[in-house]
Amino acid sequence: MVMHSDSTALHVAPTKMTVLIATDNMHESGFIGDSLANLGYEIKFCEFDGSTLKGTPVISPSAVLFVFTDYIEKTPLIITALKTHFSPCNVPFIGALTRPGNVDTSIFDSVIFPPAHITQIANRVSSIIRLGQMEQEIIRRVDTLRESFDIDYALSDEVLSNPFRILFIGKATPDFMVIINALQKKNVEVVAAFTSFSAFDYLHERTFDAVVMNALQQSEPALTISETMRRNARLYHVPTLFLVDKDTFQDHDLAYKKGARDILYSNADTQEISGRILELANYHRIHDQLKTEFGSIGGETCIDAPSGVFNNIFFNTHMKRVCEMMKSTQQPLALLAVSVRPNAQFDVSQERVSSAISQVGTMLKNLVRMQDITGRIDENTFAIAFPGQNHASISPVLKRISAIVDCAAFDSGDSENGAFTVSLETALIDMMPHENSDTLIQSALSELKGEPVSFTKISA
């Protein structure tokens, strides 16, 4: 197989996360590309004509999506070639196969089986990119702990050790029971809730890797349950799947709008249905486990106890590794510096002010992605690094942070004057090609203070 690269991209710095769609069907891929573009990704295409893959970019994308119709059996060869082409970047490969083919699906990091809605494909790509970023950042933090702090941190293998737990909601129709039996044969723990009331009791009392809802006869209450779960922070990421009648179900677009992650046709092969359920369950299990790892890694050696963010020593040390990795893989990196000041017309004790600033630090950490790195630079200053992101993609995050902190009130300990607020000063910059971690951090702090950034400060 021959690959023709897009040489015009050789010296172009990436501005936002890119999804490369490898395809032999540009018509079908165009609709998927539009849906991904609406999620904020830059879309590139490389087209396969049976022997040549044309338009392969030089710079590694955030993910490669395969949309193949005629040459599905050629995908293993193409994946091997692209992995070599994009080395050393560990790019996830996602298969959106438009027809069954004699292909070992294990060559993909994730597979979306037909029939698949465009929104489902776009959501899956976005989820796999996010999961990959989380895994890469966890590995970087473990490496920093080991090499710079002499701390060996072992990642948990809980993902593989416990059976999946699936919640089924709805009437015990024959089609439903066949799927339940098939999953139980695969050592999956299945819990059945016959009403929405009992379903929410289960959801609030226990944890599940996926929720499957019976929508064979009507779309409700499946639509309402899915929408309600999306509005709950604890249940937001739990995947919901609808089991429907292919001939009568009309609410595909609405189902995905309400938060469905997949729609299952009851007349499909039972093994295919159970496979689709477990694909999403496995993703959620890994995502949930990584959340736990992010919450526990570091310990008192690396954490600023009052705020729960990284202390200055770990932040500066780890940023060296992050900057080197982003530069080696030609990925962007945005850095946000935040200064917190009390905003009160009366005297507030230093203890109360310090407590408020620490609470703001906690809020900052909780308002960004888990793979973003939040550190406390000094008493009043925090910094957040956004691997794989740039100024433009982080601007909405900055607006959200400002809006929420502006509404926060802090206890002054003075019953007469009541609570006080804080104000934020921010500086958001992108890492430039000539910068290292020290100059990047110094550039952000200088901009925060309104100081001119000298040539010596930004020299590599």
C-alpha positions in Angstrom: 0.0 0.0 0.0 1.2 3.5 -0.9 0.7 6.6 1.3 0.8 10.1 -0.1 1.4 12.7 2.6 0.0 16.2 2.7 3.4 18.0 2.8 1.8 21.4 3.2 1.1 20.6 6.9 4.8 19.9 7.6 5.5 23.2 9.4 2.0 24.2 10.4 1.5 24.2 14.2 -1.7 22.6 15.3 -4.4 25.1 16.4 -6.9 22.6 17.9 -7.4 18.9 18.2 -7.6 17.2 14.9 -9.6 14.1 13.8 -8.3 12.4 10.7 -11.0 10.5 8.8 -9.5 7.7 6.7 -12.1 6.6 4.2 -13.0 5.0 0.9 -16.4 6.8 0.9 -16.1 10.6 1.0 -19.8 11.1 0.7 -20.6 9.2 3.9 -17.5 10.6 5.7 -18.5 14.2 4.9 -21.6 14.0 7.2 -19.6 12.5 10.0 -16.9 15.2 9.6 -19.5 17.9 9.9 -20.8 16.4 13.1 -17.3 16.3 14.6 -16.6 19.8 13.4 -19.6 20.9 15.4 -17.9 19.5 18.5 -14.9 21.8 17.9 -12.5 19.4 16.1 -10.5 20.3 13.0 -11.3 17.6 10.4 -8.9 16.2 7.8 -9.5 13.5 5.3 -7.3 10.9 3.6 -8.9 8.9 0.9 -8.1 5.3 0.0 -8.7 4.2 -3.6 -7.8 0.5 -3.2 -4.0 0.9 -3.3 -3.1 4.5 -2.3 -4.0 6.5 0.8 -4.0 10.1 -0.4 -3.7 13.2 1.8 -2.1 11.7 4.9 -1.1 14.6 7.2 2.5 14.8 8.6 1.4 16.0 12.0 -0.3 13.4 14.2 -4.0 13.8 14.7 -5.8 13.3 18.0 -7.6 10.3 16.6 -8.1 8.4 13.3 -11.6 7.4 12.4 -12.0 4.7 9.7 -15.2 5.0 7.6 -14.8 2.2 5.0 -17.4 0.7 2.7 -15.6 -1.2 -0.1 -12.2 -2.0 1.3 -12.9 -2.9 4.9 -10.5 -5.9 4.7 -7.6 -3.5 3.9 -7.9 -1.6 7.2 -5.3 -3.8 9.1 -2.7 -2.9 6.5 -3.6 0.8 6.6 -3.6 0.9 10.4 -0.1 -0.6 10.5 1.1 2.0 8.0 -0.4 4.9 9.8 1.0 3.8 13.2 4.4 3.8 11.7 3.8 7.1 10.0 2.6 8.8 13.2 5.2 7.2 15.6 6.0 7.9 18.4 2.5 9.4 19.0 0.1 6.8 20.4 -2.9 7.8 18.2 -6.2 6.0 18.9 -7.8 4.2 15.9 -11.6 4.0 15.8 -13.6 1.9 13.3 -17.0 3.0 12.0 -17.7 0.1 9.8 -20.5 0.5 7.3 -20.9 -3.2 6.6 -19.8 -6.5 8.2 -16.3 -7.5 7.1 -13.8 -10.3 7.7 -11.7 -8.0 10.0 -10.3 -8.6 13.5 -11.9 -5.7 15.3 -9.2 -5.9 18.0 -6.9 -3.8 15.7 -9.1 -0.8 16.6 -9.1 0.9 20.0 -12.9 1.1 19.6 -15.4 -0.2 17.1 -18.8 1.2 16.2 -21.0 -1.4 14.5 -23.6 -0.7 11.9 -26.2 0.7 12.1 -24.7 3.8 13.7 -26.1 7.3 14.0 -23.7 10.2 13.0 -24.1 11.6 16.6 -23.1 8.3 18.1 -20.0 8.2 16.0 -19.0 11.7 16.9 -19.6 11.1 20.6 -17.6 7.9 20.5 -14.6 9.7 18.8 -14.7 12.5 21.4 -14.9 10.0 24.3 -11.9 7.9 23.0 -9.8 11.1 22.6 -10.7 12.1 26.1 -9.9 8.7 27.5 -6.6 8.6 25.7 -5.6 12.0 27.1 -6.4 10.8 30.6 -4.4 7.7 30.2 -1.4 9.6 28.8 -1.5 12.2 31.6 -1.8 9.5 34.3 1.3 7.7 32.9 3.2 11.1 32.8 2.3 11.7 36.5 3.4 8.3 37.5 6.7 8.8 35.7 7.3 12.2 37.4 6.6 10.6 40.8 9.0 7.8 40.2 11.9 9.8 38.5 11.7 13.0 40.4 10.3 12.1 43.8 11.3 8.5 44.2 7.7 7.4 44.7 6.5 4.2 43.0 2.8 4.4 42.3 1.1 1.3 41.0 -2.0 1.8 38.8 -4.9 -0.4 39.8 -6.0 -3.4 37.8 -9.6 -3.3 39.2 -10.9 -2.7 35.6 -10.2 -6.3 34.8 -10.9 -8.0 38.1 -14.7 -7.3 38.7 -17.6 -8.3 36.4 -19.5 -5.6 34.6 -22.8 -4.5 36.2 -25.6 -3.5 33.8 -29.0 -2.0 34.8 -32.0 -3.0 32.6 -35.0 -0.7 32.8 -38.4 -1.6 31.5 -40.9 -4.4 30.9 -39.6 -8.0 30.9 -40.4 -8.6 27.2 -39.0 -11.8 25.5 -36.5 -9.7 23.5 -35.3 -8.1 26.7 -34.9 -11.4 28.5 -32.9 -13.0 25.7 -30.3 -10.2 26.0 -30.2 -10.4 29.7 -29.6 -14.2 29.5 -26.8 -13.7 26.9 -25.0 -11.1 29.2 -25.3 -13.4 32.3 -23.6 -16.1 30.3 -20.7 -13.7 29.9 -20.4 -13.3 33.7 -22.1 -9.9 33.6 -24.1 -8.9 36.7 -27.5 -7.8 35.5 -30.0 -5.9 37.6 -33.6 -5.5 36.3 -35.8 -2.5 37.2 -39.3 -2.7 35.9 -40.3 0.9 36.6 -38.5 4.2 36.4 -39.0 4.7 40.2 -37.2 1.5 41.0 -34.6 2.3 38.4 -33.6 5.6 40.1 -33.5 3.9 43.4 -30.9 1.5 42.0 -29.0 4.3 40.3 -28.7 6.2 43.5 -27.8 3.2 45.6 -25.4 1.4 43.4 -22.9 1.9 40.6 -23.5 0.6 37.0 -21.3 0.3 34.0 -24.2 0.8 31.5 -28.0 1.2 31.5 -30.1 -0.5 28.9 -33.7 0.7 28.5 -36.7 -1.1 26.9 -38.1 1.3 24.2 -39.6 -1.5 22.1 -43.2 -0.2 22.4 -42.7 3.5 23.1 -39.9 6.0 23.6 -40.9 6.9 27.1 -39.8 6.7 29.9 -36.5 5.9 28.2 -36.0 9.5 26.9 -36.8 11.1 30.2 -34.6 8.7 32.2 -31.6 9.3 29.8 -32.1 13.1 30.0 -32.3 13.1 33.8 -29.1 11.0 34.0 -27.3 13.6 31.9 -28.4 16.3 34.3 -26.9 14.4 37.3 -23.1 14.9 37.8 -22.7 11.4 39.3 -24.6 9.7 36.5 -23.6 11.9 33.6 -21.0 9.5 32.1 -22.9 6.3 32.6 -23.8 5.2 29.1 -27.5 4.7 28.2 -28.6 2.4 25.4 -32.1 2.1 23.9 -33.5 -1.3 22.8 -35.9 -0.5 20.0 -38.0 -2.1 17.2 -36.2 -1.2 13.9 -39.4 -1.0 12.0 -41.3 1.3 14.3 -38.8 3.5 16.2 -38.8 7.0 14.9 -36.9 9.0 17.6 -33.3 8.4 16.7 -32.3 12.1 16.6 -34.2 12.9 19.8 -32.8 9.9 21.6 -29.2 11.0 21.0 -30.2 14.6 21.9 -31.4 13.3 25.2 -28.1 11.5 25.9 -28.4 8.0 24.4 -25.0 6.5 23.6 -26.3 3.7 21.3 -29.6 2.4 19.9 -29.9 -1.3 19.6 -32.2 -3.1 17.2 -34.0 -6.0 18.8 -33.8 -8.1 15.6 -29.9 -7.9 15.6 -27.8 -10.9 16.5 -27.8 -11.3 20.3 -24.0 -11.5 20.4 -23.7 -8.2 18.5 -26.1 -6.5 20.9 -24.3 -7.8 24.0 -21.0 -6.8 22.4 -22.2 -3.2 21.8 -23.4 -3.0 25.5 -20.1 -4.3 26.8 -18.1 -2.0 24.5 -19.6 1.1 26.2 -19.5 -0.6 29.7 -15.8 -1.2 29.3 -15.2 2.4 28.2 -17.1 3.7 31.2 -15.3 1.3 33.6 -11.9 2.5 32.4 -13.0 6.1 32.6 -14.3 5.7 36.1 -11.1 3.9 37.2 -9.0 6.7 35.8 -11.1 9.2 37.8 -10.2 7.3 40.9 -6.5 7.3 40.0 -6.5 11.0 39.3 -8.0 11.6 42.8 -5.5 9.5 44.7 -2.1 10.0 42.9 0.5 12.2 44.4 -0.3 12.3 48.2 1.0 14.8 50.7 4.4 15.0 48.9 2.8 16.6 45.9 -0.5 18.2 47.1 -1.2 21.6 48.6 -3.3 20.4 51.5 -5.6 23.4 51.9 -6.7 23.5 48.2 -6.2 19.9 47.1 -4.3 21.0 44.0 -0.6 20.3 43.2 2.0 22.2 45.2 4.5 24.4 43.5 7.3 21.9 43.6 5.4 19.1 41.9 3.7 21.5 39.4 7.0 22.9 38.2 8.7 19.5 38.1 5.9 17.9 36.2 5.5 20.7 33.8 9.0 20.0 32.4 7.8 16.5 31.4 4.5 17.8 30.0 6.1 20.5 27.9 8.7 18.1 26.5 6.0 15.6 25.5 3.8 18.3 23.9 6.7 19.6 21.8 7.9 16.1 20.8 4.4 15.2 19.6 3.7 18.6 18.1 0.7 19.2 20.3 -0.5 22.6 21.7 -0.3 23.5 25.4 -2.2 26.3 27.0 -1.3 27.7 30.4 -3.7 29.8 32.6 -2.4 31.8 35.5 -5.0 33.0 38.0 -4.5 35.6 40.8 -7.2 35.6 43.6 -7.8 38.8 45.6 -10.4 39.4 48.4 -13.2 41.8 47.5 -14.6 43.2 50.7 -15.5 46.7 52.0 -14.7 45.6 55.5 -11.8 44.0 57.3 -11.5 40.2 56.9 -9.0 38.2 58.9 -6.0 36.7 57.0 -7.2 33.2 58.1 -10.6 33.7 56.4 -9.0 35.2 53.3 -6.5 32.2 53.0 -9.4 29.8 53.4 -11.4 31.5 50.6 -8.4 31.5 48.3 -7.9 27.8 49.0 -11.5 27.1 48.2 -11.1 28.9 44.9 -8.2 26.6 44.1 -10.4 23.6 44.8 -13.1 25.1 42.5 -10.5 25.6 39.7 -9.5 22.0 39.9 -13.1 20.8 39.7 -14.0 23.1 36.8 -11.3 21.7 34.4 -10.7 18.2 33.0 -9.0 15.6 35.1 -6.0 15.5 32.8 -5.4 19.2 33.2 -2.8 20.1 35.7 -3.7 22.6 38.5 -1.0 23.9 40.8 -0.6 26.5 43.5 2.2 28.9 42.7 2.0 31.0 45.8 -0.6 32.1 48.4 -2.7 34.0 45.9 -1.7 32.5 42.6 -2.7 29.3 40.8 -1.8 27.9 37.4 -3.6 25.4 35.2 -1.9 23.6 32.2 -4.1 22.3 29.4 -2.3 19.6 27.4 -3.5 19.3 23.8 -5.4 22.6 24.1 -4.7 26.2 22.9 -5.9 29.7 23.8 -9.0 29.5 21.6 -10.2 26.1 22.9 -9.7 27.2 26.5 -11.4 30.6 26.3 -14.9 29.1 27.0 -13.4 27.4 30.1 -12.0 30.7 31.3 -15.5 32.3 31.0 -17.1 29.4 32.9 -14.5 29.8 35.7 -15.0 33.5 36.0 -18.8 33.2 36.0 -18.9 30.6 38.8 -16.2 32.3 41.0 -18.0 35.6 40.6 -21.1 34.1 42.1 -19.2 32.5 45.1 -19.5 34.0 48.6 -17.1 33.2 51.5 -17.7 33.3 55.2 -16.0 36.3 56.8 -16.7 35.3 60.4 -18.4 38.6 60.8 -22.1 38.2 61.4 -22.8 41.9 61.0 -21.1 42.3 57.6 -21.8 38.8 56.3 -20.0 37.1 53.5 -17.3 38.5 51.2 -16.4 37.7 47.6 -13.2 37.5 45.6 -12.0 38.7 42.2 -9.8 37.0 39.7 -7.1 38.3 37.4 -6.1 35.9 34.7 -3.6 35.4 31.9 -4.0 32.7 29.3 -1.1 32.0 26.9 0.0 29.3 24.5 3.4 27.6 24.6 5.6 28.9 21.8 8.0 26.6 19.9 11.0 28.2 21.6 9.7 28.0 25.1 10.5 25.4 27.8 8.5 24.9 31.0 10.3 27.5 33.0 9.9 30.2 30.4 6.3 29.3 29.8 5.4 29.6 33.4 7.3 32.8 33.8 5.7 34.3 30.7 2.2 33.6 32.1 3.1 35.1 35.5 4.6 38.1 33.9 1.5 38.7 31.8 -0.6 38.2 34.9 1.3 41.0 36.7 1.3 43.2 33.6 5.0 43.0 33.3 6.7 43.1 29.8 8.1 39.8 28.8 11.7 40.2 27.9 13.6 38.2 25.3 15.6 36.6 28.0 12.5 35.3 29.7 11.2 33.5 26.6 14.5 32.2 25.2 14.7 28.4 25.2 
